[in-house]
Amino acid sequence: MKKIKIFGICFMVFFLPVVLITFTIGAQEKEYGITSPEFKKLKAFYDDPRPFLKDLYKKVLPPEVYTKLTFDLEEMKKLWADCIGFKSPDVVGKIAPEIKPGKYSYKDKEKYPGLKEMMIPEHYKRFNLGGPPHAGNFPEITVVPTRQYYWALPIAEATKKNMDKTKLDDQGYIIDGTYVAGYPFPRPSGKFKAQQIIYNWVKRYLNGENMYLIQLNKGFTKDLREDVDGDIQWWGLRLQGRVLLEPKGWYDERARENGEAECITLKYLSPRDLYGSAFNIVYFLDRDQFDQFLIYINVIRRVRKMSATDTQDAVAGQDVIYEDKDGFSQKLTPKRYPYKFEVIAEREYLVPAPTWDGSLYVSKKGLEYHNIEFERRPMYVVKLTQLDTAYVYSSRTLYVDKETFMVLHAEMNDQKGRLYRDSDMIFAFVPEMGLQFHYAALLRDHVDLHSGLLQMLVLPSPWVGRQHVSLQSLVTKGK
């Protein structure tokens, strides 16, 4: 079982630290012009400030795919602002107005006390020189003017068309069949405002609808010694609420009949003892139905089904549990580990901004982030207090961007009330697509003093289908 858990952790985009070495799925991937070794040539893991994302998608995607996924900028901006009722630049600037766009060093913290008021506390602590016990500090930042973010035109159109159609029951959980497509609660309000915010994250269009992902990860001990270096490749398929790519709506009749929301498959390429192991997950819409977790174990050449209770297990000394995917991916249910949901703050914060060009990088010395941009962002802070003391966490606190509903920072407390783990997600924003993709993540364990750094490249991939995320593909990828 311990071996199974080691494999399972990497089903999450920012889990067990790993670095892709090869890309051998077939000729279709070659159409996109990027293999794993080529990705590492485009962007080395350390000390590489090259803005490799600039025009990348236009260069590597087939022209017909790029055309299908790009839209008029002004139309996207206007429609998304109509959906949510505001533009971010218009609602920030009230807290610590002396913090203007420009460059700031950790040495400026005493000179500008407003930085402490503006930053998430854990970010303020990391605004320093790199050094033990965790990776991911940043000794300098560039504050940029607040920008408007938006979602792709079809996502915004679906959001506006289906506004007010998604219904919650008397406990604040989605009523089956009422969600269609788009973001279900573009203007969260009322008694269940906190749950509406979380459901926007649950229904997120992060990475588009058909995804191929290359992931480069490393892990570090409390003295910043590298202790994990591995690599995986992902395939993902959104099955409900599709608006960008054919087929629209439900992916197929099977998804409709079984209530399948999403399928993903991943394959390990390293460490060597995990090479060939693969993982497959089907996420179900039914809040009382356990999601399906299957793994192909390379050493015994067999598929095994994981127990649903394993989803909250710590994995082989790593920094996450299964339900920490993307910061928070635990199923919302009143029966199994239910939460009390609260919006504990609604204000602007100075937070790491999505990268537009990929120039953000990590230095080998000190494991510091450089070329990191910060923006004033309107944010929700949502606290999820666990009502079952048998769960691994007593609470989760999520910092959610009000304009995009993206979780930018997550903190998890243990049953003693101590900060146990936290994670930061930095996304890549592609303006002409109106989409955000995984780019970088930092994971920290505050009890075991371990941390992980991740670097990723996501390709929106119409060629990804059931054949890539099926049980058969699980076995095939493992061989």
N, C-alpha and C positions, 0 to 999 in steps of 0.2 A: 504493500500500500504506500510506503514512503516513496518508492520509485515512481509510482503512478502520480503522486502529488507533485513530484518534481516536474514531471512532464506537463501536468495540467496548468501550472502557473502561467506558462507563456501564452495561454490563449488570450491574455489581455495585452493591449497594445503597448502598455508600459510596464510589463511584468519582468520575469526573470531576465536579468541583464544579458544581452546577446548581440553579433555583427555578421551580416550576410557575406558569404564567400562565393556562392555560385548561383546561377539562375538557369535552371534546365527544365522548364515545364513544357517547352515546345515552341514551335515556330510562331504561334500567335503572339506570345510575349515579345518576340523579336521585332514585331511591327512597331512597338513603342520605342525602340532604339535604346533602351536602357536595361542592362543586366546588372546583377549585384556588383561584380567587379568594376563595372563602369560607373555605378553610383559612387563607389569609394574613390574613384578617380575624380569625379565631379566635386565631391565634398569629403575630405578626410575627416576622421573623427576628431582629431586634435589640431588646433592651431591653423585653421583654414577659414579665412574671412571671405572667400570668394562668394559673390551673390549668385549662386548657381541656379536659383529658381527663376531668375529674370528671363521671361519669355520661354521658359523650359517647356511648358505644356504646348505652346504653339509649335515648338520645334519637334517634339517627339510624338505627339498624338497624331494619328491619321487625320488628314484635313477634314474629312466628313465627320469625325468624332469631335474635333475641336469646334467646328461650326455648330454642331448640334448642342454643345455645352456652353456656348457664349451668347451673350445678350446685350442689349443696349444699356449702357451704364446708367444714364439718367432715368430711364424707365424703371430700372431695378430700384434705384435709390428712392424715387418718388413712391412707388407702390409699397415698398417695405415700410417707409415712414407712415404711409396711410394705414397700414396694418397695425402697427404698434402705437401710433399716435405721437411720435416724437423723432427727432434726430439727436444723436448723442452730443454733437458740438453745442447744441442749444440748451442743454440741461446741466452742464458741468461748469466748473470754475468758481464755485461759491466757497469751497473749503480751501484754506491756505492759498489765497490768490497770488501770493508772492512767489509761488513756485511756478515759474514761467518755463516755456520751452527752452531747452539748452542742455548743456552737459553738466553733470554733477558727479563729484567723487565722494567716496565714503568719508573723506576728510571734511566734507561740507555739512555733515549731519548736525554739528553744533551751530554752525552759521545759519542753517535753515531748519529750525525746529518744525516747520510745517511739513517737512518730509515724513516725520514720525506720525503726524496726524493723518497724512494722506495714504500711507502705505499699510497694507495688511501686516500685522505685527511680525509674522514669521518672515515676510519679505524684508522688513526693516532690519531684522537681525542678520539676514543674509547680505545686506548691503555693506559689505566689508571685504577685506582681503581673503583670498582662499586659504583654507587650512582645516585641520581636523576639528570636529569629528565627521563632518559631512562635506560631500562635494556640492557644487552648485552655487557658491557665493558669487557676487558681482561687485567688484571694486569701483566701477564707474557705470553710469547709466546716461542715456540720452532721452530727455523728456521731449516728446514730439506733440504737436497740436492734436487735439482729439479729432479723430476721423469718423465719418459715418460708415458703419458696416451694414450689410444687407445680405439677403439670400437670393439665390437665382430666381429669375422671373417666374418660372413655373411653380416654384415653391411658394413664392409670395402670392401668386394667383390662386393657388389651392388654399392657402391660409385665409385669404380674403373671402373666397367663395364659401368655405366651410366654417367661417367664423360663427360661434355660438351653437354649432351643431353637436360638438362633443359634450356629453353630459356626465356629471358625477352623481354617484348615489349619496345616500344620507350620511355616509362615512367618509366621503371625499374620494372615492375610487371610480375610475372610468367605467361607465356602463357599457357592456359588450355591444359592439355594432354601431356605436354612435360616432367613433372616430373614423374619418375617411382618408384625409391626406392633409399635408401642410402642417403647420404648427397649431396644436389644438387650442391653446389659450394665449393668443398674441397680446392680450391686455389682462394679465392676471388681476383678480380682484375678489372681494367677498370673503366669506367664512373659510373657504378652502384655497385661499390664494397661494399658500406655500405649496400645497400639492399640485396646483396648476403649474407653478414654476418647475417643479420636478418632472411633471409629465411632459413639459416642453423639452426637457433634456432627454427623457426616455424616447421621445419620438424624433430625435435629432436627425438632421441630414448631414452630419459630419461625414466626410469622405465620399459624399455622393451616394449612389445606389448600387453600383457594381464596382468592387474595389479590388485592386491588387496592391499589396504593401510590402516594401522592403524595410526591414528593421535592423538597426545597428545599436547594440546595447552593451554597457559595461557596468560592473558592480564593484563597490569599494568598501573596505573595512573601515573601522573608526580612525585608523591612522592613514587613511587614503591609499592603502595598498590595493591594487587591482586584484580581485579574487574571482571574477567571473568575466569571461569574454566568449560570447556565443552569437548565434544568428538564427533567424527564422524568416519564413516568408508566409504571407497571409493571402487568403481569398475571402471576400465578403460579399453577401448578396442581401439586399433589402427586399422583403417579400410582400409587405403591405404599404399602402400609401405612396406608390411609385408615381412620380410626375415628370422625371427627367428623361428617362430612357424607356424604350419598349421592353416588355409589355408594361402598360400603365395600370395603375390600381393594384390589384393582386398580381403577383408574379405568375402564378398558375393556379389551377383548380385545387391542387394538393394543398397549397398554402391556405387557400380559402377554407377548405374543408377541415383542415387540422388546426387552423388558427395559428399559423406560423408567422412570426414577425421578422425573423432574421436568421440566416445561417452563416457560419464562418468555419473555415478550415485553416489550420496552420501546419507547417512542417519545420522541424528542426534540421538545421544544417551543421550546427555545432552548439555546444562542445561535442567532442568526438563520441563520447559515450551515449549521447542523445541523438546522434545523426540517424535520420530515417524515422524517428518517432514523429507521430502526427496526432493532431487533436481536432475534433469536430464537435460543434455545438449547434443545436437548434433551440432558439428562444421562442417560447409560446406566449400567446396573448392572454390566455386564461391565467388569472392571477393565482389560482389554486393548483395549477399544473406545474410539476417540476420540469425545468428545462432539461433537455437531453444532452448529456456530456459523454462522449465516446473518445477513447484514445487507442491508437495503434502503438503497441510497445515493441520497439525494434528488437530487443534481446530475446523475446519469446515469439515474435511474429504472430501476435494475436491481438484482436480488438477486445477491449474491456469497457464496461459501462461504469462510470464513477457514481458513487453514492451522492445523493442530493445534499447530505449533511457535510460533505467535504468542501462545499463552496465557501465556508468561513474559516477553513483551516489555514494556519500559517504554513508556508511551504518551504521546507528544507532550509530554514534560516533566512529566507528572502524577505522582502519588504512589503508584501502584499498578501491579500487573500483573493479568492476568485471574484468576489462581489465588489472588489475595488476597481474593476475595469473602467478605464477612462475617468477615474475619480469616484464614480458611483454607478453601479449597474445592478444593484440589488432589486429583485422583483418587489413591487409594492403590493402588499397583501395584508388584510386585517387579521389573518389566521396564523401566519408563520413569520415570527419576528416582526411584529408591527411597530410602527413609529408614531410618536407625537410630532407633528410638523409645525414649525413656527418660522415666520419671517422675523428675524431678530434685528435686522438693520436694512435700510434702503437708502443708500447714499453713494457718493462718488468715492472711488479709490484710485490711487496711482498704481497701476498694475502692468506687468509685462504685456506688451502689445503683440498681436500676431505679426509674424514676419512677412513682408511683401516680396523680399528678394532672396532670402536664405543666407544673408551675410552674418547672422548670429552664429557664434562658434564657441567651443570650449577649449581652454588652454590646457596643455599638458601640465604645466607648472601650476599647482594650486587648484586644478580642476575648476577654474573660474569660467563664468559666462562673460563673453565680451561682445561688443556691438549689439547690446541688448537695449531695446527701445521700451520706454514706459509711456503710457497714456493715462490721462484722466478718463475713467470709464464709470458710467452709472451702473451700480451693482445691487443685486439682492444678496443678502446673507441669510441663508436658510439653515436652521438647525433641525436635525432629525434625532430626537431622543428615543433610544431603544426602550421598549416597554417590557422586553423579556430579558431578564438578567442572565439567561443562558447564552446569549449572543456574545461574540467576541468583543464587540464595541458597545460602550454605553451611549455613545452619540457620534454623529457625523455633523460637520459644519461645512457647507458648500458655498463658495463665492461664485455667483452666477452673473454673467454679463446681461444687463437688462435689454440691450438692443438685439443680441443674437441668441440669448438663452444658453450660451456655452458655459460649462463649468471650468473656471480658470484655476481654482485652487480648492483643495479638499483637505480637511483635517479630521482625523479619527481618534477619539479618546477610548482608552481601555476601561474596563469595569471598575477601576480605581479612580477614574476621572483624569488620568494622566494623558497628555498628548502621546499617542502611540505611533501613528504614522501620518504623514502628509504627502501630498503630491501636487506638482505644478504641471500644467499643460500649456505649451506654447504652440499655437497652430500656425499654419501657412494660409494666408488669404490670397486668393486669385481674383482680382477685381472684375475682370471681364466675364468670369464664370459666376460670381456671387456665391462661391463655395469656400469652405474652410476644410483643410486637411491636417492630419497629424504631422507634426514636424519634429518637436522635441519634448522631452518630459524629464522631470526630476522626481525621484522617489526617495523618501527618507524614513528610516525607522528610528524613533527617538528612544526606544528602550534598548535595542541591541546595537544602536549606533552604526547602522549600515546604510548605504545609499546607492542609488543606481542612476545612471545617465543614459538617455535614449535618444537616438537620431533616426528619423524615418523619412521615407519618400512614398507617397501614395499616388497611384495612377488610377484615374477614373477609367474603368475598363468594361466596355459593353460585351466583350468576349467572355467575361466571367459568367458562368451559368450553373445550373444544378450539377453538371458534371464535375465542377470544381469544389463543390461544398457538400457532396453526398457521402454516404457511407462507403461506397465503392472508391471514391476519390481518396478517402482516408487511408484505405489499404494500398491503393496504387501509389500515393505520394510517399508512403512509408517504405516502399520497396526500392 
